[in-house]
Amino acid sequence: MARNREIQRLIIELDAQVVVKFLRSTVIASYPCYTLIRDCLELINSDWIVDIRHICREGNRCADHLANLAHSTPNGVSLLEDPPDSITSLLEDDRAGRGVLRL
């Protein structure tokens, strides 16, 4: 999607610290999910600037909401051109800098 929109700089925020570690290191064929990690790295290392960051789940409630929403959809890939209505309030909170306190 980012490629189709000709985005030159991309920030990828993940709540899975182990995935961030894999994407920042040299990939060894014996790693779990080696092929998937290699394919991700090929995309990341092509002709754009990508910053991969770890973020707590509470710090990216929009992504968490979309991940949970995916569990209620049929198997396969769903491409969203616009955010679903159920995420509007989370986007507004994000835009306003309102977060959730993590205890």
C-alpha positions in Angstrom: 0.0 0.0 0.0 2.8 2.4 0.9 4.5 1.6 -2.5 1.3 2.3 -4.4 1.0 5.7 -2.7 4.7 6.4 -3.5 5.7 7.0 0.1 9.4 7.6 0.3 9.8 7.6 4.1 8.0 5.1 6.3 7.9 4.5 10.0 6.9 0.9 11.1 5.9 0.6 14.7 5.5 -2.9 16.1 4.6 -4.2 19.6 6.5 -7.4 19.0 10.0 -6.7 20.2 11.4 -10.0 18.9 10.2 -9.1 15.3 11.9 -5.7 15.6 15.0 -7.5 16.6 14.9 -9.8 13.7 14.3 -7.0 11.2 17.2 -5.1 12.6 19.7 -7.9 12.5 21.4 -10.3 10.0 19.0 -13.0 9.1 20.2 -16.6 9.4 18.4 -19.4 7.5 17.8 -21.3 10.8 15.7 -18.5 12.3 12.0 -19.3 12.8 10.0 -17.8 9.9 13.2 -17.1 7.9 11.5 -16.8 4.6 8.9 -14.3 5.9 11.6 -12.2 7.6 13.8 -12.3 4.5 10.9 -11.1 2.3 10.2 -8.3 4.8 13.8 -7.2 4.7 13.8 -7.2 0.9 10.9 -4.7 1.0 12.5 -2.7 3.8 15.9 -2.4 2.1 14.6 -1.3 -1.3 14.6 2.3 -2.5 13.0 4.1 0.4 13.8 5.1 4.0 12.2 2.8 6.6 12.5 3.3 10.4 11.5 0.2 12.4 10.5 1.0 16.0 9.2 -1.0 19.0 6.1 0.6 20.6 3.9 -0.8 23.4 0.5 -2.0 22.4 -1.1 0.9 24.4 1.0 3.3 22.3 -0.6 2.2 19.1 -4.2 1.5 19.9 -5.2 1.9 16.2 -3.0 -0.9 15.1 -4.2 -3.0 18.0 -7.8 -2.3 17.1 -7.2 -3.3 13.5 -5.4 -6.5 14.5 -8.4 -7.4 16.7 -10.8 -6.5 13.9 -8.9 -8.9 11.6 -9.9 -11.8 13.8 -13.6 -11.2 13.0 -13.2 -11.1 9.2 -13.0 -14.0 6.8 -9.5 -15.5 6.2 -7.4 -13.7 3.6 -6.2 -10.2 3.0 -8.4 -7.1 3.5 -7.1 -3.9 2.1 -8.7 -0.8 3.7 -8.8 2.3 1.6 -10.3 4.3 4.5 -10.3 3.6 8.2 -13.3 1.7 9.5 -15.8 3.8 11.5 -14.9 1.8 14.7 -11.5 3.4 14.7 -12.4 7.1 14.3 -12.2 7.9 18.0 -8.8 6.2 18.3 -7.5 8.2 15.4 -8.8 11.4 17.0 -7.0 10.5 20.3 -3.8 9.8 18.4 -4.0 13.1 16.4 -4.6 15.0 19.7 -1.7 13.2 21.4 -4.0 11.5 24.0 -2.6 8.2 25.1 -3.3 5.5 27.6 -1.3 5.2 30.8 0.4 1.9 31.0 0.6 0.6 34.5 
